[in-house]
Amino acid sequence: AKGVREASLEFELGDTVEKLEGPAAALTHYQAALRLDPKLPVAHGALGRALAGLQRPAEAIPHLEAAARAGIDKSLWLALA
């Protein structure tokens, strides 16, 4: 499960970068995590939130929906609303 482990590392890196530099800087890491593991719900949620924060709702919605359906964070439903 090397790809899954690397996906988790990309997600964690994105999360850290987002906290330090903002959502725009984290996008490439979240996208890389999803290329490595397209089903990683936390990466979908983070990418969706970052895109929403950048006023890109059309791109954010599919990621927020994927993460919300996975049940990882109930606040994702609020973000979708």
N, C-alpha and C positions, 0 to 999 in steps of 0.2 A: 504494500500500500504506500509506496514511495510517493506517488502523485498526491495522495490524500494528505500525507504528512507535509509535503511541500506546499500544498494548497493552504493548509492551516497556518504555516509559517508566513505565507504571503498575506493572508488575512490579518494576522497579528501585526505584521509590519505596517500594513495599511492603517490599522487601528491606531497604532502609535504615531504614524505620520499625520493622520487626521487630527489627533489631539495637539500635535505640535505646530502643524502648518495649515490645517484646514482641509475641507473635503476635496477641493480640486487636486491637491497634492496626493491624496490617497486613492483616487480613482484607478490609476494604473495597477496598484497592488490588489485592489478588490477584483478588478477584471482579470488579472493574472491568476488569482486564487480560483475564480470560476472557470477559467480555461483548464486548469489542472484538475478541478473537481466540480463539474457543473451542478452538482446536487448539494453543495455545501450551503446549508441554510443561513448560517451566520454571515457568510460573505454576500449572499443575496440581500439580506437585511441591511447590512452596512452599505452596500453599493446603492441600494434603493434610498436609504436615508441621505447619503452623500449627494446623490443626484437631485433629490427633492430640495435639499439645502441650497443647491446651485440653481434652483428654479428650472429644473428640467423634468417636470412631472411625467410627461409621456414616456420617458426612458425609465423613470423610477418605478412606476406602477407595476410592471411585470416582476421586478425583483422584490418589491414589498409584498406582492401577492404570494410569490413562491415562499418567502420566509414566513409569512403569516400562516399559510397553510401547514407549514411544518410545526407550528405551535411553539416556536422558540421564545417568543416575546409578544405578549398580548398588546403592548403599546403599538405594534406594527399596524393593527387594525385602525387605531386612531390616526396614524400617519396616512393611511389609505383614505380615511374619511375626509 
